């Protein structure tokens, strides 16, 4: 495929990332994302076309609102760039059109969960329940329903024990729902790769934050971002990591 094609895919992903940023903001503010013009969260000025160009607008205005000069969060360009890269990665997997669309939709929902939990320490039901429904329907249509259900229940049960024993102090119930979704989406054995990656990366970052004095052992840290990272690792490199581990034995 040509470089132009990949550039178009990246731009399309960045545009979807821009929409996801709007969705994340409006979920928190309890506004509908289906109607209404985009506006600056500080001065509420409606944004024009040149304010909404993914990535470029942020660079052109030097990270500040064109109207009130308040700083724009780095979340906006980073989500746009990351979404574009995820879409590029999916296209290179040579999937069927239906499967590609499915992965694009699920990946977009995972990105929303990542950012929303990172910012607000909660996994929104308005995202996780539709995500579960989409995966269930897809798995049922492609005859992988039973194995994915068992993986989902296993992952959810694992997190449920953490939630039950700690009475919600170690892990929120939203992580139980996300674990169920991950098991449905990844199935066995990729769910193991996702969980191991999430806990491993979470431990490294947690130790780093404590060492830097940013957090303490009693500090609350959102875990869904690590679970989302683990899900993407398992999605793109799960089988390779499993094969690598087996060869070590």
N, C-alpha and C positions, 0 to 999 in steps of 0.2 A: 504494500500500500504506500501511496505517496506521502511526502511530508505535509503537503497541503491538506490531505485527508485527516492526518493526525492533529494538525493545527485546528481544523474545524471541530473535531471531537473535543479537544481541550477547551475551545471557546464555548462550545455548547455546555460542557460540564461547568465552566466558570459561570455561565448564565444561570444554570440550575442552582449553583452555589449561592448566587445573589438572591435567588428566590428563597432558598433555605434560610438565609440570614433574616429575610423578612418574616418567614414563618416562625423562626425562633423568637424574634422580638414580639410578634403579635400573640404568640402563645402565652408569653409572660404577661402582656398587658391586656389579655382577654379580648383582643380585637379579632375581627374576621380577616383572614388573609385572602379571601376571595373578592373583596371589594375595597375600594379606597386607594388613593394614590400614596406612594411612598413619601416619607417626610423625615426630616432631621429629628432624632429623638430628643435633642436639646431645645432647639428653637421652634420646632414643629413646622418649619417652612417646607412646602411641598417641593420635592426634588424634580428637576428637569431631566431631559434625556441625557445630557452630558454629565450629570451627577450620578448616573446609574450604569455607566459602562464598567463591567466587571474589571477589577484590578487597576485598569488605567485611570479611572476617576480618582481613586485613592492616591495614586502617584501624582496626578496633575495638580490636585488641591493640597498636596503635601500633608495628607493625613488630617486635614482640618475641614470643617464645614465651610462651604463657600459663602454662607450667609451670616453665620454667627461666630465663625472662627474657633468654635470649640473642637477639641480633638476627637477624631473618629477612631473607634476601637479597631485594633489590629485584627480583631475577630473577622471583620468583613473581608479583607483581601485574603487572609489565610484560609478561610472556608472556601472561597472561590477558587483559589489555587489548588487546595487539597481535593475538592470535588472534581476539578478538571483532570488532575492526575489519576484519581480513582477511575474515572470514565475511560481515560486512555488505557489504563491497565486492563480494564474489562474488555475493551475492544481487541486487545492483543491476545486474548485468551481463545479466540476463534470459536465463539459460542453461537448457537442458533439465535435467530432474531428474537424469538419468544423468551429464551433463557437470558439473553442480553438485557432485554427490557426489564425482566424480573430482577436481575442483579442490580440494575441501575436504580430501580425503585427502592429495593431493600437497602442498598448502600446509602441512598439519600436519607432514608429514615434513620440509619445508624449514625450518620453525621449529625443529624438534629439531636439525637439522644446524647451523643458525645458532648456537644457544645452546651446543651441545656442543663445537663447534670453538672458539668464543670462550673457553670455560672450560678445555678440555683440549687444544687444538691438534691435534685429530684428528677425522676424519669417520668415524663408526662404520659398519662394514660391515653390521651388523644393521639399519641404516636405509637406506643408499644402495642396497644390492642389491635389497631389496623395492621401493624407489621406482622403480628402473630396470625391474623386472619389471612393475609396475603400468602404467607408461607404455607399455611395449612392447605389452602386452595391449590397452590402450585404443586405441593407434594402429593395431594390426592389425585390430581390430574395425571401426574407422571409416575404413579404407582410406587412411591417411596414413602408412603404414609406411615406404615407400621414402624420402620426403623427410625424414622425421624421423631415419631411420638415417644418412643422409648428413650431416645437421646435427650429429648426435651424434658421429659419427666425426671430423668436422672440428674440433669444439670439443675433443674428447678429444686429437686429434693436436696441436693448438695447445699445450695444457697439457703434453702428453707431451714436446714439444721443450724447454720450459722445465725440466721435471724432469730430462731426460736431460743437457742441456748443463750445468746447475748441479749435477748429481748429488744432487738433492734439497734443495739449500741454498736455492733461491729458492721452491720450491713442492713440496709433498708429493704423493705418488702419489694420495692421496685426492682432490686437486683434479682429477686426470685423470678419475677416476670421476665426480666431480660435473659436470665439463664434458660428459661423455658424456650424463649424465642431463639436463642443461640443454638440450642440442641436441635430444634426443628430445622433451622436454616442449614447448619453445618453437618448434622448427623454424625454417626460414628465412623471413624475414630477422630475426625477433625475437631470435634468438640473438645477432646482432650488437649489438642495443640492449643486451641483458643484459651482454655482455662489455665493451662500451665504458663502460657505467654503472658496472660493478664496478671497472674499472681507474681510472676518473676519480674516483669517490668514495674508493677506496682510497688514491689518490695524495694527495688533499686531506687526508684524516684522517692519513695517514702523515706528511706535511709538518708538520701541526699538532702531532702528538705529538713530533716531533723539535724543533720550535720551542719547545715547552713543557718540553723536557728529560725527557719521559717515556720516549722511545725514542731509539736511535741508528741509524745506517745499518746496523749489524750486528745489530740486534735482530730477533728472530723475531716476526712479526705474522701471526695467522691470517687466511687470505684467503677462506675459505668464507663468513663473514658478509657480505662484500662481494658475493660471487657470488650469495648468496641475495637480497640487496637488489636487485641487478641483475635477477634473475629476476622478482621481483615488479614492478619498474618496467616490464619488457618485457611482462609478463602484462597489466597494467592500462592501460599507456599506450604500448606498443610501436608500434602502428600510427600513433597520433597523432604520436609523435616522428619516425617515418620520413617521414610526410607533411610535417611541419614542415621537416625537413631538405631534402627534395626541392624544396620551394617556395623554399628559400634559393638553390638552384643556378640 
